[in-house]
Amino acid sequence: MTSAQGKAPRCVALVGPYLSGKTTLLESILHVTGAIPRKGTVKDGTSVGDGSAEARARQTSVEISTATTEFLGDKWTILDCPGSIEFAQETRNALMAVDAAVVVCEPAIDKALTLAPILRFLDQHRIPHMLFINKMDAAPHRVAEILAALQEVSERPLVLRQVPIRDGDAITGYVDLVSERAYRYRPDQPSDQVPIPPAVTERERQARAQMLESLADFDDALLEKLLEDQIPPKEDIYKNLTGTLTRDMIVPVFLGAADKDHGVRRLMKALRHEAPPPDVSRDRLGLPKGDGPLVAIFKTYHVPHMGKLSLARVWREPEAPRRLLLTTFVIAVAIRVPLPRAVRMTRRSREAARLWEYRA
């Protein structure tokens, strides 16, 4: 199964500390991509994620939540991973089955240290990841201060991709540092493109120069252009960003507020263009090469009256009938509905795939 543009479906994990807003970000992603008609909330118990009775009661993630969506013709599976330290192993297992991760954090300097274990694991396993600084509508610190605190716990250089547009203390939009286009937020709607405000011009120029200098550390051709005061083409910058993310050399940083959908469409566009495809992820993991089906089981649920159900990442697809069976199986687990008898996982279908279980 491939997307409308010929790309294989990709899988991304939302990870981050407790209460950073991962489930709210999942809800926002599903809303802006059209997968759900309106957003629910964790507080009201109406979110797609945190659907179990225990998660609803505690108003926090206690297991992986999964959802599928499509954005501009590309298909995605999103894994919303619990942030509490008690479920750290579950998050690590999920990370070994994704193409990229989005690390969600709050804009609070005193909470930066809570990201250290997650970032360390991602770097140890060379998992491409982006940073989404959530709740920027109520940020108590300036972006430069937040970024400096986060850099202290990241082995990889953090590369800011946006600068905020402010109206007093309120953030009303952003300037994209690659395209050099400004956007103003609209509640629950796509942002409007606007001229770059004069008050932001100097900050944008400095931030863009810092971004290019960070990328030039890994690209001699780009470094040569900068030394000669040449402006690199935007296409080259995007290509460089894709390559350095895929090799886990940098961590792109995006800003937003998931409960208002601010910055979420820009995040999805970055994932669409820059997150590696499954074949690159297979090579990164060192999975066996070949033509046969290859599946990774990374989570098993114990569901009352149904028994064990497992989440699987299909790294190499089986032939069409069994591919449909596996796809339906994963979706059914994700939305917590019984599988039709015709597509229940049978002993024969399990034996048809080579199962690889990851223990981090």
Order of alpha helices (4+ residues) and beta strands (2+ residues): beta-alpha-alpha-beta-beta-alpha-beta-alpha-beta-alpha-beta-beta-beta-beta-beta-alpha-alpha-alpha-beta-alpha-alpha-beta-beta-alpha-alpha-beta
